[in-house]
């Protein structure tokens, strides 16, 4: 199936939008509009889909040879906070995992694999990344765990290899800190996979072979997935060795929290680089190892596309990180009013931290937050599913925003082709 168009105004009553180049929320009007759709993945493309559900993180990746990867699959469940969160998108008729699975099946059609996932990497164990265990979690006869987030996706799509920061012992920084009903539920799912003979692995910091091309690795010699940071370790920058982030003399109060334990990976394809680091933090710098972002940025250097750490909340996207990665594009996973916060957004846009063009995308958006962010909020591209498509060889890439309010996934915005950094 090639790029296609559909006269939505003549087929269904949906919101239609202004020019693709507009950098503010689209007006809701009734004018007939012709839409373009994302051309299918083909061999040689690296596609990175940041999926918008309004309920947590999820990214789906198709590597150049057709190897697939899921990066997180969150489900907040019932929200009890005081501030506004996104409405579930496209709607609440299905759980987030069902929308994620439907999205993956749609965009994996060229692979003819019924949405099968070669690797699922969970950056850390918060509910918006792995799923909750509340009243919206689904009980299923014959299972000793509930379906929510990744455990639900794993019952809808085949996952070959599951990777997380703690397997098999789940005791860093201590076993007492890797607890909670949602983590217990997830561990029951992992145990069930163990019994079924499925592959589960702990994240190996420093490795560039744990996640690799499986279909035609020899055809894409410049492609690599490097495990940069995770579970209290960071790559040394040499070979596949890693080192501890926290000194042995640290007190219990100086141990890393769950966000700082996040697993971060860099994907390289020719001149193109992409980084996703879960919820690593960098603003707090005392003790110095609480700042995970700065040593990570030193390893990364200039990076074309960066997923905003911790949803661009106030404790992340510090100045030293931004000034070193010098991203051409930032992608913010969004589910509540605080994503992003004004200060990190200002830093991402700052010409004093580094000069040059950059774009900010949001996979979802709370309209009241965009208004609160003022002029900077208007610089965030239209919200939706954010797709980074890297063209064969990695010399150039393009970013698309797809409609997250229906099941058609039409293009709402697209950049031109962008030259990857050397």
C-alpha positions in Angstrom: 0.0 0.0 0.0 1.5 3.3 -1.1 0.8 6.8 0.1 -3.0 7.4 -0.2 -5.5 10.1 0.3 -9.0 10.1 1.7 -11.7 12.8 1.6 -12.6 12.7 5.2 -15.1 15.4 5.1 -17.2 13.4 2.6 -16.8 10.1 4.5 -17.1 10.9 8.2 -17.6 13.8 10.5 -14.2 14.4 12.0 -12.3 17.5 13.0 -10.3 18.9 10.1 -7.3 21.0 10.4 -5.4 23.9 8.9 -2.2 23.8 6.9 0.4 21.1 7.9 2.9 23.8 8.5 1.0 25.5 11.4 2.8 25.4 14.7 -0.2 25.7 17.1 -3.3 23.8 17.9 -5.4 23.2 14.8 -8.8 24.9 14.7 -11.9 22.6 14.7 -13.8 23.4 11.5 -16.0 21.6 9.0 -14.2 22.3 5.8 -13.6 19.2 3.6 -10.0 18.3 3.7 -7.8 16.0 1.7 -5.4 14.1 3.9 -2.1 12.3 3.2 -1.1 9.1 4.9 2.3 7.8 5.9 3.8 5.6 3.2 4.4 2.1 4.3 7.7 1.1 5.8 10.1 -0.5 3.4 13.5 -2.3 3.8 16.2 0.2 4.6 13.9 2.5 6.6 14.3 3.0 10.3 10.8 4.0 11.7 10.4 5.2 15.2 6.7 5.7 16.3 6.1 7.5 19.6 2.5 6.4 20.2 0.0 8.8 21.9 -2.5 7.1 24.2 -2.9 9.8 26.9 -2.1 7.1 29.5 1.6 6.6 29.4 4.7 5.9 27.3 4.9 3.6 24.3 7.1 3.6 21.2 7.2 1.1 18.3 10.3 0.8 16.2 10.9 -1.0 12.9 14.6 -1.4 12.2 16.0 -1.3 8.6 15.8 -5.1 8.2 12.4 -5.5 9.7 13.4 -6.3 13.2 10.8 -4.8 15.6 10.9 -3.3 19.0 8.5 -2.0 21.6 9.9 0.6 24.1 7.6 0.7 27.1 3.8 0.2 27.3 2.3 2.2 30.1 -1.2 2.4 31.5 -1.9 4.8 34.3 -5.3 3.3 35.3 -7.4 5.7 37.4 -5.7 9.1 37.8 -6.0 10.6 41.3 -4.0 13.8 40.8 -5.4 17.3 41.0 -4.3 18.6 37.6 -5.7 17.8 34.3 -4.5 14.8 32.3 -5.1 14.0 28.7 -8.3 12.2 27.7 -7.6 8.7 26.5 -7.0 8.8 22.8 -8.5 8.0 20.4 -11.1 7.3 23.1 -11.7 5.2 26.2 -13.6 2.3 24.5 -10.4 0.3 24.7 -7.5 0.0 27.2 -4.2 1.6 26.2 -2.6 -1.8 25.4 -5.4 -2.5 22.9 -4.8 0.8 21.1 -1.1 0.1 21.1 -1.6 -3.3 19.7 -4.0 -2.0 17.0 -1.5 0.7 16.1 1.4 -1.8 15.8 -0.7 -4.2 13.7 -1.6 -1.4 11.3 2.0 -0.2 10.8 3.5 -3.6 10.7 1.4 -4.8 7.7 4.4 -4.7 5.3 6.2 -7.1 7.7 3.4 -9.7 7.4 4.0 -10.7 11.0 0.7 -10.0 12.6 2.3 -7.3 14.9 4.9 -9.7 16.4 7.6 -7.9 18.5 11.2 -9.1 18.5 12.3 -7.0 21.5 10.3 -5.3 24.2 12.4 -3.0 26.4 10.9 -1.5 29.6 12.9 1.5 30.7 11.8 1.3 34.3 9.0 0.2 36.6 6.7 3.2 36.9 3.0 2.6 36.0 3.1 5.0 33.0 5.8 2.8 31.5 4.7 -0.8 32.5 1.0 -0.5 33.6 -0.9 -0.2 36.9 -2.6 -2.8 39.1 -5.8 -1.1 40.0 -9.5 -1.5 39.3 -9.0 -0.9 35.5 -6.5 -3.9 35.3 -8.3 -6.8 33.7 -8.5 -10.3 35.2 -8.4 -13.2 32.8 -9.3 -16.8 33.7 -6.2 -18.9 33.7 -3.7 -16.1 34.4 -2.3 -15.3 37.8 -1.5 -11.7 36.7 -3.8 -8.9 35.5 -3.7 -7.4 32.0 -2.4 -3.8 32.1 0.2 -2.0 30.0 3.0 -4.4 29.0 1.3 -7.5 30.4 -1.8 -6.7 28.3 0.2 -6.0 25.1 2.0 -9.3 25.7 -1.3 -11.1 25.6 -2.3 -9.4 22.4 1.0 -9.6 20.4 3.8 -12.1 20.5 6.9 -10.7 22.3 10.0 -12.8 21.6 12.5 -11.1 24.0 11.5 -9.1 27.0 14.2 -6.9 28.6 13.9 -4.9 31.8 16.3 -3.2 34.2 16.0 -5.8 37.0 15.6 -9.3 35.7 16.0 -11.9 37.2 16.7 -10.7 40.8 14.9 -7.3 40.9 17.0 -6.1 43.8 18.6 -2.8 42.6 19.2 -0.6 44.5 17.6 -2.9 47.0 14.8 -5.4 46.8 12.7 -3.2 49.1 12.8 -0.4 46.5 11.5 -2.7 43.7 8.1 -3.2 45.2 4.5 -2.1 44.6 1.4 -3.8 43.4 2.1 -3.0 39.8 5.6 -4.4 40.0 4.4 -7.5 41.7 1.8 -8.0 38.9 4.5 -7.5 36.3 6.8 -10.0 37.9 4.0 -12.6 37.8 3.8 -12.0 34.1 7.6 -12.4 33.7 7.4 -15.7 35.7 4.7 -16.9 33.4 6.9 -16.2 30.4 9.8 -18.1 32.2 7.5 -21.1 32.6 6.5 -20.9 28.9 10.1 -20.9 27.8 10.0 -17.4 26.5 13.2 -15.2 26.7 13.5 -12.6 29.4 16.7 -10.7 30.0 18.2 -8.0 32.3 19.4 -4.9 30.5 23.1 -5.1 29.9 24.6 -1.6 30.1 27.3 -1.0 27.6 26.2 -3.8 25.2 25.8 -3.1 21.5 24.6 -6.7 20.7 21.8 -7.3 23.2 19.4 -5.6 20.8 20.5 -6.2 17.2 19.2 -6.8 13.7 17.8 -10.2 13.4 16.6 -10.5 9.8 19.4 -9.2 7.6 22.2 -7.8 9.9 24.9 -7.9 7.2 22.9 -5.5 5.0 23.1 -2.6 7.4 26.6 -2.4 8.8 26.2 1.2 10.1 23.1 0.3 12.3 23.7 -0.2 16.1 21.7 -0.1 19.3 23.9 0.8 22.2 22.8 0.4 25.8 24.1 3.6 27.3 22.8 3.7 30.9 20.5 1.7 33.2 20.1 0.1 36.6 22.8 2.1 38.2 25.4 1.6 35.5 26.7 3.7 32.6 28.7 2.7 29.6 32.4 3.8 29.8 32.5 4.7 26.2 35.0 2.0 25.5 34.1 -1.5 24.1 31.1 -2.9 26.0 32.3 -2.1 29.6 30.2 -0.2 32.1 30.8 1.3 35.5 28.8 2.0 38.6 27.2 5.4 38.9 26.8 5.4 42.7 29.9 5.0 44.9 30.0 2.1 47.4 30.1 4.7 50.3 26.7 6.2 49.4 24.1 6.2 52.1 20.7 4.7 51.6 19.3 8.2 51.0 21.8 8.7 48.3 20.8 5.7 46.3 19.1 6.2 42.9 15.3 6.4 42.7 13.3 4.5 40.1 13.5 7.3 37.5 17.2 7.5 37.8 17.5 3.7 37.3 15.9 4.1 33.8 17.4 2.3 30.9 18.6 4.5 28.0 19.6 3.4 24.5 21.2 5.2 21.6 20.3 4.0 18.1 22.8 4.9 15.3 22.1 4.5 11.6 24.9 6.0 9.5 25.1 9.6 10.5 21.7 9.5 12.3 21.5 9.2 16.1 18.5 8.8 18.4 18.3 8.6 22.2 15.6 7.5 24.5 16.4 7.5 28.2 13.1 6.9 30.0 12.9 9.1 33.0 16.5 9.8 33.8 17.0 13.1 35.6 19.6 15.8 35.7 18.5 19.0 37.4 19.4 17.9 40.9 23.2 17.7 41.2 23.8 17.0 44.9 25.1 14.4 45.3 26.6 14.6 41.8 25.5 11.1 40.7 21.8 12.2 41.0 22.5 14.0 37.7 22.3 11.1 35.2 21.8 13.4 32.2 25.2 15.1 32.1 27.4 12.0 31.9 24.9 10.4 29.4 25.1 13.6 27.2 28.9 13.4 27.3 28.7 9.9 25.8 26.1 10.9 23.3 27.4 14.2 21.8 25.3 15.7 19.1 22.1 13.6 18.6 19.6 14.2 15.9 16.4 13.1 17.7 16.1 13.0 21.5 13.1 11.8 23.5 12.6 14.3 26.3 13.7 12.7 29.6 10.9 12.4 32.3 8.4 13.9 29.9 10.3 17.2 30.1 9.2 17.6 33.7 10.9 20.2 35.9 13.6 17.8 37.2 14.9 16.8 33.8 16.4 18.2 30.5 19.1 20.1 32.3 21.2 22.8 30.7 24.4 20.7 30.5 22.5 17.8 28.8 20.8 20.0 26.2 24.0 22.0 25.4 25.8 18.7 24.5 23.1 16.7 22.7 22.2 19.7 20.5 19.2 17.9 19.1 17.6 18.7 15.8 14.3 17.5 17.2 12.9 16.7 20.7 9.9 14.4 21.2 8.0 14.7 24.4 5.8 11.8 25.6 2.8 13.5 27.2 0.0 12.4 29.5 -0.6 15.2 31.9 -0.7 19.0 32.5 2.9 19.0 33.6 4.3 17.7 30.3 6.3 19.7 29.5 7.1 22.2 32.2 8.0 25.8 31.2 11.7 25.7 32.3 12.8 22.5 30.4 10.8 23.6 27.3 12.6 27.0 27.5 15.9 25.2 27.7 15.2 23.0 24.8 14.4 26.0 22.7 17.3 28.1 24.0 19.6 29.6 21.4 22.1 30.4 24.2 22.6 26.7 25.0 23.2 25.9 21.4 22.6 27.8 18.2 20.6 26.5 15.3 17.2 25.2 14.3 15.4 22.6 16.3 11.8 21.4 16.5 9.8 20.2 19.5 7.1 17.5 19.1 4.6 16.2 21.6 3.0 12.8 21.5 -0.2 14.1 23.0 -0.9 17.4 24.6 -3.1 18.9 27.3 -4.5 22.0 25.7 -4.5 24.0 29.0 -0.8 23.4 29.3 -0.1 24.6 25.8 -1.8 27.8 26.7 0.1 28.0 30.0 3.4 27.7 28.1 2.6 30.9 26.1 4.8 31.6 23.1 7.0 28.6 23.8 3.9 26.4 23.8 2.9 27.6 20.4 6.3 26.4 19.1 5.5 22.8 19.9 4.3 21.2 16.7 0.7 19.9 16.5 0.2 17.0 18.9 -0.4 13.4 17.9 1.6 10.2 17.2 5.1 11.3 16.3 6.9 9.2 13.7 10.6 9.7 12.9 11.5 8.0 9.5 15.2 7.6 8.8 15.9 7.0 5.1 18.2 4.2 3.8 21.8 4.8 5.0 20.8 7.2 7.7 21.9 10.4 5.8 18.5 12.1 6.2 15.3 11.7 8.1 11.8 13.2 8.3 9.3 13.6 11.1 5.5 13.1 10.8 2.7 13.8 13.2 -0.3 11.5 12.8 -3.8 12.0 14.1 -4.2 10.4 17.5 -8.0 11.2 17.7 -9.1 8.5 15.3 -8.1 5.2 13.8 -7.1 6.5 10.4 -3.7 8.0 11.4 -3.7 10.7 8.7 -0.8 13.1 8.6 -1.4 16.4 10.4 2.1 17.8 10.1 5.4 16.8 8.4 8.8 18.3 8.2 10.9 18.3 5.1 13.8 15.9 4.8 16.4 16.8 7.4 20.1 16.1 7.0 21.5 14.0 9.8 24.4 15.4 11.8 27.9 14.0 11.1 
